[in-house]
Structure formats: structure tokens, C-alpha cells
Amino acid sequence: MKKNIHPEYDYVIFRDTSCGRDFRIRSTCKSDQQVVWEDGQTYPLVTLDVSSASHPIYTGEKRKATSEGRIAQFNKRFGNRSSKA
């Protein structure tokens, strides 16, 4: 490998702010924040909004729709009027 062209690749702590879970993995990400990990060493801390620990696809959780779709709104408004005629 050529010298001085590759980014530094070392352990980094990723914190998922939506569920509070921490991961220690190797990465090239840089951060100004530091955190002491379970092994007593200090690592850079990178915060995430969503990770595999909180994303609905990976956790299997279903989200509740905040707004109804067009078909549901139509059926709610007009219903099945063919039987009422």
C-alpha cells in the first residue's frame, strides 16, 4: 500500500440517540467527542439518529401511519354506498 494516502482506520463508538444503544466498531469516521468504553479505553464518539438497533426494518416493528392514504380516506368518507341504494 502507498503511504499517507489511506485514512486512519481504528475503533470508534457509535451511539444511536433514538434507543441509546452503543456500538464499538472499526471505522474511518472522526469525531471531537470522546467516551470511555467498557474496556476502560477512550474512543471517539459518533452519534447517529438511526441504526440497525432502532430502524423498523431491522427490529421488525411496524410504524403506525400518521395519516391515512387516499383510498382509506375515500372509504371513510363514502363507505360502501352501493348496498344503500
Secondary structure as UniProt FT lines:
FT   TURN            3..4
FT   STRAND          10..16
FT   TURN            17..20
FT   STRAND          21..27
FT   STRAND          34..36
FT   TURN            38..39
FT   STRAND          42..48
FT   TURN            52..54
FT   HELIX           56..59
FT   HELIX           70..78
FT   HELIX           81..83
//
